[in-house]
C-alpha cells in the first residue's frame, strides 16, 4: 500500500472512514479491517402451509444427512449471492415442489441468530411464511437434503403438528425449527383480522363458505359465522362470479346444491 499522510490527531481508521473517497475506503477495508470479522452463513427457511380438503398442512422434509439426521426440518437452504431471501424461498419451492410462487405468497416471519443454533457453524436464518396451493401435496419431490418429503397435519388450536396420528415434539424437529413453527402460528393468529395474508391459502376463486372454514381452522377459539366473514374481510376480497355448490352424500351441508358467490383477493 502506498505511503499515506494522516493528519495529526487522527488514526488510520478514522482517516479512511472520513477523509478519503469511498473507493479508497473500500479498498483499505478489504485489505485491513474486513478480515477481522467473521462472516456468517445465511439460510432461508420456510414455514410452508397449504389448505387441503378442510385441513391445514405443513410442508417439511426428513433429513437424510447430518446434522439432525432423520429429523423433520422446514424446507430451506443457503442463500446464493445473486438472490435475496424471498427469491431463495421461491427457488427452494421450485426445487422441492415444482411450483412457481409469486412474491405475494411469501412473507418474512423472523430472523433467528441464536449462537450455536447450527452445529456446522455460525448460521443465521431468515424464516418466512409461505402459502402453497393445495396441488402442492401431489407435486412434492425429494431434494438433496431430504430422505422424504412430508406434509404434517397442523392443529392451530393446540399449536401441534402431527404425522400419521402422532403429535411431534421439539425433539422430532431439526435445529430450532419447532420454535419457528410455533412463532408462525402466533403470527397468523395475531394478525387474523388486520393483515389476513393467510387468505392466500385459498384457491381462487373461492366461496365465503370455504374462506370461513379456513378462518375457523386458524382460530377455533374465535369462530365466526359465514354471514360475518364479509364484515371482517370484505375489504380484502372482490366478487368474480357465482357457482353451484355440489351436493355431498356424506354431509348435511346447508348450502349444498345452492348458488354461492365466488371471491378473489383484492388487496392485502
C-alpha positions as CSV (number, residue, x, y, z in Angstrom):
1,X,0.0,0.0,0.0
2,X,1.3,3.5,-0.9
3,X,2.6,5.7,1.9
4,X,-0.2,8.0,3.2
5,X,-0.1,11.2,5.2
6,X,-2.5,11.0,8.0
7,X,-3.4,14.4,9.7
8,X,-2.1,14.8,13.2
9,X,-4.5,13.6,15.9
10,X,-6.2,11.2,13.5
11,X,-5.6,7.4,13.3
12,X,-5.6,5.4,10.2
13,X,-9.1,4.0,10.6
14,X,-10.5,7.5,11.2
15,X,-8.6,8.7,8.1
16,X,-10.1,6.1,5.7
17,X,-13.5,6.3,7.2
18,X,-13.9,10.1,7.0
19,X,-11.3,11.7,4.6
20,X,-10.7,9.6,1.5
21,X,-13.1,8.6,-1.3
22,X,-15.4,5.6,-0.8
23,X,-13.5,3.7,-3.4
24,X,-10.3,4.2,-1.4
25,X,-12.0,3.3,1.8
26,X,-13.4,0.0,0.5
27,X,-10.0,-1.0,-0.9
28,X,-8.5,-0.3,2.5
29,X,-11.3,-2.0,4.4
30,X,-11.0,-5.3,2.4
31,X,-7.2,-5.3,3.0
32,X,-7.0,-4.1,6.6
33,X,-10.2,-4.2,8.5
34,X,-12.6,-6.7,6.9
35,X,-10.6,-9.9,7.7
36,X,-11.0,-9.2,11.5
37,X,-14.8,-10.0,11.2
38,X,-16.1,-13.5,10.7
39,X,-18.8,-13.9,8.0
40,X,-21.9,-15.9,9.0
41,X,-23.7,-18.2,6.6
42,X,-27.3,-17.2,5.9
43,X,-30.2,-19.5,5.2
44,X,-33.9,-19.0,4.2
45,X,-36.3,-21.4,5.9
46,X,-39.9,-21.7,5.1
47,X,-43.0,-22.4,7.2
48,X,-44.9,-23.5,4.1
49,X,-48.6,-24.1,4.7
50,X,-51.4,-25.3,2.4
51,X,-55.1,-25.8,2.9
52,X,-56.3,-29.1,1.6
53,X,-59.8,-30.6,1.9
54,X,-60.6,-28.7,5.0
55,X,-57.2,-29.3,6.7
56,X,-54.1,-27.2,7.3
57,X,-50.8,-28.9,6.3
58,X,-47.2,-28.0,6.7
59,X,-44.5,-29.0,4.1
60,X,-41.4,-30.5,5.7
61,X,-38.6,-32.8,4.8
62,X,-36.9,-35.6,6.8
63,X,-33.2,-35.1,6.6
64,X,-31.1,-38.0,5.3
65,X,-27.8,-36.4,6.3
66,X,-26.0,-34.9,9.3
67,X,-26.6,-32.6,11.1
68,X,-30.0,-33.6,12.6
69,X,-30.1,-36.8,10.5
70,X,-33.6,-38.4,10.3
71,X,-35.3,-35.4,11.9
72,X,-38.1,-33.3,10.4
73,X,-37.0,-30.0,9.0
74,X,-38.5,-27.0,7.3
75,X,-37.8,-26.6,3.7
76,X,-35.0,-24.2,3.1
77,X,-31.4,-23.7,2.1
78,X,-28.4,-21.3,1.9
79,X,-28.8,-18.0,0.1
80,X,-26.9,-17.6,-3.1
81,X,-25.0,-14.3,-3.7
82,X,-27.3,-13.2,-6.6
83,X,-30.6,-13.5,-4.6
84,X,-32.4,-12.1,-1.7
85,X,-34.2,-14.2,0.9
86,X,-37.6,-14.1,-0.8
87,X,-36.0,-15.2,-4.1
88,X,-34.3,-18.0,-2.2
89,X,-37.7,-19.2,-0.9
90,X,-39.2,-19.1,-4.4
91,X,-36.2,-21.1,-5.7
92,X,-36.5,-23.7,-3.0
93,X,-40.2,-24.2,-3.6
94,X,-39.5,-24.7,-7.3
95,X,-36.8,-27.3,-6.5
96,X,-38.9,-29.2,-3.9
97,X,-42.4,-28.9,-5.3
98,X,-42.1,-27.8,-8.9
99,X,-44.3,-24.7,-8.3
100,X,-43.7,-21.1,-9.4
101,X,-44.7,-18.9,-6.4
102,X,-45.3,-15.2,-6.6
103,X,-43.6,-12.9,-4.0
104,X,-47.1,-12.1,-2.7
105,X,-47.3,-15.7,-1.2
106,X,-44.0,-15.3,0.7
107,X,-43.6,-13.0,3.7
108,X,-40.8,-12.7,6.2
109,X,-41.6,-14.1,9.6
110,X,-38.5,-13.7,11.8
111,X,-34.7,-13.7,11.8
112,X,-33.0,-16.2,14.1
113,X,-29.4,-15.6,15.1
114,X,-29.1,-17.6,18.3
115,X,-25.4,-18.6,18.9
116,X,-24.9,-22.3,18.4
117,X,-28.2,-23.0,16.7
118,X,-26.5,-24.9,14.0
119,X,-23.6,-27.3,14.8
120,X,-22.0,-26.6,11.4
121,X,-21.0,-23.1,12.5
122,X,-22.4,-19.6,12.6
123,X,-25.6,-19.8,10.6
124,X,-28.3,-17.1,10.7
125,X,-31.7,-18.0,9.2
126,X,-34.4,-15.7,7.9
127,X,-37.6,-17.6,8.3
128,X,-40.6,-17.0,6.1
129,X,-44.3,-17.8,5.9
130,X,-45.1,-19.4,2.5
131,X,-48.7,-20.1,1.3
132,X,-48.8,-23.1,-1.1
133,X,-51.7,-24.1,-3.3
134,X,-53.4,-27.4,-2.5
135,X,-51.9,-29.0,-5.6
136,X,-48.5,-28.9,-3.8
137,X,-49.5,-32.1,-2.0
138,X,-49.4,-34.1,-5.2
139,X,-46.3,-32.3,-6.6
140,X,-43.6,-32.7,-4.0
141,X,-40.3,-34.4,-4.7
142,X,-37.3,-35.2,-2.6
143,X,-34.2,-33.0,-3.0
144,X,-30.6,-33.3,-1.9
145,X,-31.2,-32.8,1.8
146,X,-34.3,-34.9,2.0
147,X,-34.9,-38.5,2.7
148,X,-38.6,-37.9,2.1
149,X,-40.9,-35.0,1.7
150,X,-43.8,-34.9,4.1
151,X,-46.9,-32.9,4.9
152,X,-47.7,-32.6,8.6
153,X,-51.2,-32.0,9.9
154,X,-51.3,-28.8,11.9
155,X,-53.7,-28.1,14.7
156,X,-53.7,-24.3,15.3
157,X,-55.9,-24.6,18.4
158,X,-53.2,-26.6,20.3
159,X,-50.1,-25.5,18.3
160,X,-49.4,-29.1,17.4
161,X,-48.0,-30.8,14.3
162,X,-48.7,-34.5,13.8
163,X,-47.6,-37.2,11.4
164,X,-49.7,-40.4,10.9
165,X,-51.6,-39.5,14.0
166,X,-48.6,-38.9,16.3
167,X,-48.1,-35.5,17.7
168,X,-44.5,-34.3,17.1
169,X,-42.4,-32.6,19.8
170,X,-39.4,-30.2,19.6
171,X,-37.1,-33.3,19.6
172,X,-38.6,-34.5,16.4
173,X,-37.5,-31.3,14.6
174,X,-34.1,-30.3,13.3
175,X,-32.3,-27.2,14.7
176,X,-34.8,-24.7,16.2
177,X,-37.5,-25.3,13.5
178,X,-40.1,-26.4,16.1
179,X,-39.9,-23.0,17.7
180,X,-40.1,-21.3,14.3
181,X,-43.3,-23.2,13.6
182,X,-44.8,-22.1,16.9
183,X,-44.0,-18.5,16.1
184,X,-45.7,-18.8,12.7
185,X,-48.9,-19.9,14.3
186,X,-48.8,-16.9,16.7
187,X,-48.1,-14.6,13.8
188,X,-51.0,-15.8,11.7
189,X,-53.5,-15.8,14.6
190,X,-52.3,-12.4,15.9
191,X,-52.9,-10.7,12.5
192,X,-56.0,-12.6,11.6
193,X,-58.3,-9.5,11.2
194,X,-56.0,-6.7,10.2
195,X,-53.4,-8.3,7.9
196,X,-55.0,-11.6,6.7
197,X,-52.2,-12.8,4.4
198,X,-53.4,-16.4,5.2
199,X,-56.2,-15.8,2.6
200,X,-53.5,-16.7,0.1
201,X,-54.1,-20.3,1.1
202,X,-57.4,-20.3,-0.7
203,X,-57.7,-21.4,-4.3
204,X,-59.1,-18.6,-6.3
205,X,-61.9,-18.1,-7.0
206,X,-63.3,-19.2,-3.6
207,X,-66.6,-19.1,-1.8
208,X,-67.3,-17.3,1.5
209,X,-68.0,-20.7,3.0
210,X,-64.5,-22.0,2.1
211,X,-62.9,-18.9,3.5
212,X,-64.9,-19.1,6.7
213,X,-63.8,-22.7,7.2
214,X,-60.2,-21.6,6.9
215,X,-60.6,-18.8,9.4
216,X,-62.2,-21.1,11.9
217,X,-59.4,-23.6,11.5
218,X,-56.8,-21.0,12.2
219,X,-58.5,-19.5,15.2
220,X,-61.0,-22.1,16.5
221,X,-61.4,-20.2,19.8
222,X,-62.9,-17.3,17.9
223,X,-65.1,-18.9,15.3
224,X,-67.1,-16.8,13.0
225,X,-70.3,-17.4,11.1
226,X,-70.3,-17.4,7.3
227,X,-72.5,-14.3,7.4
228,X,-69.8,-12.4,9.3
229,X,-66.9,-13.2,7.0
230,X,-67.5,-10.2,4.8
231,X,-68.0,-7.9,7.8
232,X,-64.3,-8.6,8.8
233,X,-62.7,-9.4,5.4
234,X,-64.9,-7.8,2.8
235,X,-62.4,-5.0,2.0
236,X,-59.8,-7.7,1.1
237,X,-61.9,-9.6,-1.5
238,X,-64.0,-8.9,-4.5
239,X,-66.8,-10.8,-6.3
240,X,-65.9,-12.5,-9.6
241,X,-68.9,-14.7,-10.3
242,X,-71.2,-17.5,-8.9
243,X,-71.1,-21.3,-8.8
244,X,-73.4,-24.0,-7.6
245,X,-72.1,-25.9,-4.6
246,X,-72.3,-29.6,-5.3
247,X,-74.3,-31.9,-3.0
248,X,-72.4,-34.4,-0.9
249,X,-73.9,-37.7,0.2
250,X,-71.8,-37.8,3.4
251,X,-72.6,-34.3,4.7
252,X,-75.6,-32.2,5.7
253,X,-74.1,-29.0,4.2
254,X,-76.9,-26.4,4.3
255,X,-75.6,-24.8,1.1
256,X,-75.2,-28.0,-0.9
257,X,-77.0,-27.6,-4.2
258,X,-77.3,-23.8,-3.8
259,X,-75.5,-21.0,-5.6
260,X,-72.6,-19.3,-3.9
261,X,-70.8,-16.1,-4.9
262,X,-67.2,-16.5,-5.9
263,X,-64.5,-14.3,-4.5
264,X,-60.8,-13.5,-5.1
265,X,-58.3,-11.5,-3.1
266,X,-58.4,-7.8,-3.9
267,X,-55.7,-6.5,-1.7
268,X,-53.8,-7.4,1.4
